Amino acid sequence: MSRAVFDGIRKITEAQAPRVSVVKDKQGKLLTGPDQVKERWAEHFSELYNPHTVTDSTVLSELPVNTGRDRSAPLLLKEEVEAAIAKLKRNKSPGAGKITAEEILAAGQQGVDTMYDLCRKMWEEEEVPNGWKQSVIVAVFKKKDRLSCDNYRGISLLPHCEKLLATAIQLQLLRKVLLTLAKQLLALHGMFSR
């Protein structure tokens, strides 16, 4: 059977989790207003994903400071962007960008060229569009009390274009690491073959 048939069967038979319109605050008091509920979820995920940590400022002061961009850094290659497009997972939510992996793949070579131009421009200008930085957090119920935010885990839905850029950069870093290792191995081989 085709994927569409399975999706149709799942939609008919699968019970959808009801949307949580009432939650408890930290003290256990019920919040019923839509704005109160929204603020509580924002507070919960902000605390979850941005924990307060103590930083030793002496460690930060000892880190080397880059005084300028390394102009010898290689540019992104079209092959890296093409490989990143090929690695995109299909049948996933598009996130805030509303562009699916299937749409990027369906664009063919013109899509590869366009995405390469965009990624190269961002790489050179060191600036990523705000839309590519946004994610949608979906609360997924885990256990026990459905009214407690602590009983949910968050799933971040990232835009596929952002994932593509991150994968292309990861592939470039891997290429650079492998080239560096190859040079070091050749140097070691030269030392031992004398």
ABEGO torsion letter per residue (X at the ends): XBAAAAAAAAAAABBBBBBBABBBBAAGBBBABAAAAAAAAAAAAAAAABBBBBBBAAAAAABBBBABBBAABBBBBAAAAAAAAAABBBGBBAEAAGBBAAAAAAAEAAAAAAAAAAAAAAAAAGBBBAAAABBBBBBBBABEBAABAAABBBBBBBBAAAAAAAAAAAAAAAAAAAAAAAAAAAAAAAAAAX
